[in-house]
Amino acid sequence: MTYNAGIIGTGGIAGMGILGMHDESKIGHEKIRASHAGGFDAQEAIELVAVADIDEDKLERFGEAWDIDADRRYVGHELMLENESLDIVSICTPSYLHDRHVLDAARSTADPDLIWCEKPIASEVTAAREMIDVCAESDTELLVNHSFRFTDKLRQLRILIHDEEILGEIHSVTSQFRMELLRNSTHLLDTLVYLLDARPETVSGYITGENEAVDSLGADQQVDDSGGGGFVVMDDGTFVTIDCTIPRESSSMTLQFIGSEGKLYMNNDDGEWRYWRLEDGEHVEEPLPGIDGAWTWEDDYQRSFENAASHIVDILDGHAENGSPGEEAMRSIEIIIGFYLSHHTGAQIDLPVARPLQDVCVTSW
């Protein structure tokens, strides 16, 4: 069976490349495989048949690059959802538009079985909750593209931590990544909640107000998204420190887990993972079972979109359960909103936040 897919938003993550991640000469001119379109293109069972954008120049450029029929390049997502019958809809628009586009797709006559929404799920908790509820009501799978979840090494690491308990009871996690919290650090935060399989319970945060993407992207408006961090106490008692204040040029994504049976150090930017088993009070270094080498952007991230699209086929074929559902994606947003609330109130914040506070919105791209 072949599944028809459509994409809303024809920017970098949709298939045209991202500044700071891809060769600048290729951005907007060549097919970028680490993208939603690239993931679809790698699957024989998926055909990308339609795209939509409000920017006609971007729409035409994308359509030419990915060989989309001229009459299926829609100016505005409403037209695409009215005229197409789609099994899959990708949402590749700025984060503050995710909720509108997911809700429109779930309620549309296009009637998709699955919506593949770019991370973060939304810019506010209320919006994320509505997206999850409406997709459930319309029997639409909502899969959020926290791409690390679709890498083989991280999947195996989660098995080692949970099923084989190589760390025992996890006491503490220390983590670092680059600013900004919404645009970049959802990768880090989702990795945390994925590996810990826990919900945030209490947060205390600090917001720097710095946003280097404003300059690097040539943005014509200011946004709330910035560097920040703090601590999080998870519902299983794990204490987590998060530092996402670092400029891209000098940052590394690092996580260190300390448990009752061992410790783990992960540096994804420099391709270094190390594991020590605790034996008679001494930490003994040894290889991670079933994992060859360390996670890297050049290898694992590049293949994550192909893996995600393959996972989508498995879900639609009835062979797999959603590996990145909206409920889990919302945990990252809860932490980020908690950081902002904590910074501006000077208090620790209990999660989930009370209903009136769920409407706090952090603008980004």
N, C-alpha and C positions, 0 to 999 in steps of 0.2 A: 504494500500500500504506500502511496505517496501522499505526504502531508503538505498542504499549501500554507505558506507563511507570508506575512506582511510585516513591514517595519514602519513604526511611527518615529520620525526623527532621523535625519540623514547625516548626522555629524560624525565625529571621530570614532566613537565606540560602536556605531552602527556599521562602519566598514571603511572609513576614509582616513583613519590614523589620528594620533594624539600627540601634540607637542610635548616634548620631554620624554616620550616613550618610543617614538618612531623616527626614522630618518626624515628630516624636515622636507627634503626634496620630493618625498613620496606622498606626503600628506595632501589629500585632496586630488591626487592624480593616479594612484594605483590602488588595487585591491589590497586591503590589509587583512591578513588571515586571523589575527587576534582580535576578532570582532564578532558581532551577531551574524552579519552576512557571511563572514568567513566560516563560522560554525555551521550555518545552514549549508554552505557550499560543499563542506566536507562530508555531508550525509546524503547518500543516494536516496534515502526515504523522505527528504525534505526538498521542496522547491520554493525558492523565494520568488513570488509572483508579483508583489505590489509593494510600493513604498509611498510615504506621505511626508510632506514638510510644508511649512508656510513660506520658506525661503525658496523661490523658484530656481535660483542659480544653483544652490546646493542640491536641490532635488534633481535637476538635469545632470549635474556632474556625477552624482551618485548613480543615477539611472544608467548613464553611459558606462561607468566603470563596472557595474555589476550586471549589465545586459538585461535591464528591466524594460519591457515593452513600453513605448512612449505613452500609450493610452492607459497604462496602469501606474503612472507616476502622478500622484494626486496632490494638488495644492490644498492642504488641509486634511487632517485625519478623518474628519466627518465624512468626506466624500469616499474615502477608501473603505470605511466601515459600512457605508450604505451600499456600495457597489460590488463588494467582494464577499465571497464565502471562504472563510479562512479557518484553518485548524489551529494555527499558531499566530499570535501577534506579539512582536517585540516592541518594547517601549524604550526608546533610546533618546528621550528628550531630557532637558534639564530637570533636576530633582524636584523642584517646586511644581513641576507639571505632571509628575508621575501619577498622582492620585487622579487628576482629571482624566488622563488618557487611559489608565487602567479601568476606571469606572465606565468610561464611554465604550471601551472595547468589550467589557464584560456584559454590558446591557445592549449591545448592538445586534443588528441583524446579520453581521458577519459571523456571529456565534462561534467564537474560538473555543476550543477545548482547553487550551493552555495559553497563558500570558507570561512571556519571559521579560520581566521588568529589570532594567538596569539598577544597580545599587546607587545610593541607598534607597530603601523602599519608598521613603517620603521625607518631607521636611518637618513633619510634626506627627505626634503620636495619634491624634484624632484622625488624620488623613490615612495613616497606615491601618488603623483599626477598621475604618470604613472600607478600604480596599479589600481587606481580608474578608470582611463580612459579606460584601456584595459578590465577591468571587465565589464564596461558599454558597450563597443563595442561587447563583446562576450556574452552579456546578462547573465552574471554571477553575482549573489548577492555576495558582499564582506561584510562579517560580522566580525568585529574586537572584540576580546574577552576582552573588558574592563568589567570585570566580575561584578563590582558593579551594572551596569545597569540591570543585570539579577536577582537582589535581590528584593524581594517583598517590603521591607521597603523603599528602595530608590525610587522605582517606585511610591509608595504612597506619599512620601515626595515631589517628583517633581510635582505631581498633586496638593498638598496643596500649594506649592509655586507659581505655574503658574495659575492653574484654580481657586483656592480659594483665592489666594493672601494673605496668612496669614502673610506675612512679608511686604506687600505693595511694594513700590519701594525700591529695595535693593540698599543701598548706598555703603557698604563696606563689604569685606570678608577677614578674617585673617586665614591663614592655615599653618599647619606644618605636615611634615612626614619625614621618614628616607631617607638618601641617598641610592641609586644613582638616578639621574634624570630619565634616561631611564628605568633602570631595575625595579625600584620600584615606582617612583613618578608619572608615567603615571596614576596609580590608582587615586591619588589625583587630578591631573590636569583634567582627564576626568570627575571625580565627579563634579568638579567645572563647567566645560562647560556644563555638562548634567543638573545640577540643575539651572544654570543661563540661559541656552539656548541662549548663546551669543558667539560671536567670539572675540578673542583677537585682540586688535587694536594697542597698544603701550606697549613695554616691556623695562625694565631696569634690567640687571642681574649681578649676581656674581657667579663665579665658584670656588669651593674650591680646586679642583684637587685631593681630597681624594676619595678612592674607597675601602671600606672594603670587598667587594665581591671578590677582587683579592685573598685575603688570605683565606677567608672562603670557596671559591669554588675550591681552589687549582689550579687556572688558570695559564697557562704557558705563558701568554702574557699580556701585558699592554693594557688597552683600554682608550678611552677618557671619557667615562661615569664616572661621579663623583657626589659628593654633590654640591648643589648650590641653588639658589633662586633669589628673587628680587621682583619687583612689575609688575603688569599687569593692564592696563586700558582696559576694555572690550568695545565693540562697543555700549553698552547701557549705558555707563558712570560709571559702577560699578568699584570701585578701589579695587584691590586684592593684598594682600601681600602673598608671598609664601616662606616658609623656609623649604628646604629639605637638610639640612646640618647635620642632627642628626644621630649618629650611631644607628643601629637597636636595640641594647640592651636597650637604654634609650629613644627610640622614642615612640610617640603616634600619630596616625593620627587624627588631630583635625582640625575642621573648625568652625568659628564663623561668622554668618551672621547678619548684622545690617540693618534693614529696617525701612521705615516710619511708619509701623504698628506693628512691633515686632522684636524680635531677637531670634536666634537659635544657640545653642551650640551642636556640635557633637564631641564625642570622641569615635572612632570606636574600638580602641585597648582596652579600659577599659569598653566598653559597656554602655556609658552614652550619652543620647540625652536629651536636655532640651529646652523648648520653653517658651517664655514670650510674651504675647500680650501687646501692648502699649495702655493704657487707661488713658485719661486725664493726660498725662505726666508721668504716672507711669507704670513700667513694672510689669505685673501680670503673674506669672507662672501658666501654665496649661498644661494638656497632649496634645500631638499631636494627632489630630483626626484620627482614623483608624489605628494607629500604636501602637502595644503592645510592650513596652520595647524599647531597643536600638539595633542597628546593631552590630553584633559581627562576628569575623573571624570564631569562632568555629561553629556557626549556619548558618548565612546568606551566608558567603563566601563558606562554604562547599557545600551548596545547589545551588550555582549560576551556576555550570556547568550543573547540571541536568535541571535547568530552561532554560539555554541557548540552550541546545539540544532540549528541548520542544518547544522553540521559533523557532528554525530552522525547526522543523516539521510543525509548523503553517505557516511559510513563504512558504515552499515548497507546502503545501496544499492550499495556496492562502488565508489563514485566517488572516494573519498579515503582516504588513510592517516591514522592517528591522529596528530593534531598536538600532543598533549600526553600522551605515554605515561608510564607509571609509571617507566620507567628514567630519563627526564629529570627527572621530579618528585623522584626520590630525591636528586638532586644538591643541592637546597636543604637537605634534612634532613642530608646529610653535612656541609655547611658549618656548620649550627647546632650539631649534636652536636660537631663539631670545636672550635667556639668554647668550648663548655662544658668539654670535656676539657682544652683548652689553659689555660683560666682556672684550673681546679682542680688542674692538675698543674704549672703554670708552664713548660710546654714547648710547642714547636711540634709540631703533629700532622700526620702523613702520612695522606693519604686514598687509597683507602678505608681506614677504620680496621680494625685486626685483629679477628678474629672475637669474642673475649671482650668487646671494647668496643662491639660493635654493639648490645648489649642496653641500653645507657644510654638511659633514657627521660626526656624533658622534658615534664612535664604541662602541659596548657593546656586550652582549650575547643574 
